[in-house]
C-alpha cells in the first residue's frame, strides 16, 4: 500500500468514525459525558478534514474544478453546530421543533460522512477486501470498547474484552450490561459483527479453495488499474502525465 492509499484510508476511517457517532446520536439518547466526548472527537476530526481539504485545494492547479468535484469533502469540514446556526437563521421556520431540525441535519451529515468514507477507501477495497475488513473490524471493536467503558463504567481492559467477544458473536456472558444505552450498543455491534465476520469467512474459504494461490492479474490489467488510480486524481496530473497515459493505452491496443 503506497503512502497516498494509507492517507486516504486514514481519512476514510475518520469519516466512518463520525458516521457511527452520528448513528448513535440520532437513534440513542446518550448521557452528557458521552455527548461531550463525541463533541471533542468531532472537533478534532473536523480540523483534520479542514487541513486535508485546504492542502489539496492549495496544490490543485484548477481550483474551481477541484471545488466542484470535491463537494462532499467541502461539506464534511463543517460541524453540526455550524449547519444548525446557518440553517436555523435562514431556512428552518420558527414554528418547527428544533430537535427534529437538528436530527434532520445530523442525518444529512451522516450521509455526507458515509459517502466520504466510500470515496476514500474504494481503492483499498478494490485491492484487498480482506485487509480492509480486518482494519475496519479493529476500529469497530475499539470504538465499541470506548463507548461501553464510558456508558457502563467498565475498565478499558474489560471493555475491550467485552467488545471483542460481542463483535465476534461469541458472547460468553461473563460481563452483563446494566444500561439501556449499553444494550443498544451491544445490539449494533453484534449486527455489524455478523456481517463482517461472514464476509471475512467467505474470503478465507475462497482462499483455501484456490489452494492459497493468489490469482495473478495480466500485465494489461495491472497497467489499466494503475491508470484508473491516476485518473482518480485528475487535477494533479500534468500535461506530460496525460500524454504518457495516452501513449501507454495506444501501446496496449496494438
Residue pairs with C-beta under 8 A, 6 or more apart in sequence:
1 9
1 124
1 127
5 123
5 124
5 127
8 120
8 121
8 123
8 124
9 120
9 121
9 124
9 135
11 48
11 49
11 52
11 116
11 120
12 116
12 117
12 118
12 119
12 120
12 121
12 124
13 117
13 121
13 135
13 136
13 139
14 45
14 48
14 49
15 76
15 113
15 114
15 116
15 117
15 120
16 113
16 117
16 136
16 139
17 41
17 45
17 139
17 143
18 42
18 45
18 109
18 113
19 110
19 113
19 114
19 117
20 140
20 143
21 38
21 41
21 42
22 106
22 107
22 109
22 110
22 113
23 110
23 188
24 30
24 38
24 147
24 185
24 188
25 35
25 38
25 106
26 103
26 106
26 107
26 110
27 184
28 181
28 184
28 185
29 181
30 38
30 151
30 181
31 150
31 151
31 181
33 150
34 147
34 150
34 151
34 181
37 146
37 150
42 79
42 80
43 79
46 77
46 78
46 79
49 73
49 76
49 77
50 77
52 73
53 70
53 73
53 74
53 77
56 66
56 70
56 73
57 63
57 66
57 67
59 236
60 66
60 235
60 236
61 235
61 236
62 235
65 235
66 235
67 74
69 235
72 112
72 115
72 116
72 119
73 116
75 112
76 109
76 112
76 113
76 116
80 102
80 105
80 106
80 109
83 105
83 108
83 109
84 101
84 102
84 105
87 101
87 105
88 98
88 101
92 98
92 101
121 132
123 229
123 232
124 131
124 132
125 132
126 225
129 199
129 203
130 200
130 203
130 204
130 207
133 196
133 199
133 200
133 203
134 200
136 196
137 167
137 193
137 196
137 200
140 167
140 189
140 192
140 193
140 196
141 160
141 163
141 164
141 167
142 160
142 163
144 163
144 166
144 167
144 185
144 189
145 156
145 159
145 160
145 162
145 163
145 164
146 156
146 159
147 185
148 154
148 159
148 162
148 163
148 177
148 182
148 185
148 186
149 155
149 156
149 159
151 179
151 181
151 182
151 185
152 159
152 177
152 178
152 179
152 182
154 162
154 175
158 175
161 175
162 175
163 189
165 171
165 172
166 186
166 189
166 190
166 193
167 189
167 190
167 192
167 193
167 196
167 197
168 193
168 197
169 190
169 193
169 194
169 197
171 190
177 183
177 186
217 225
220 252
223 248
223 252
224 252
227 245
227 248
227 249
230 237
230 241
230 245
231 237
231 245
237 245
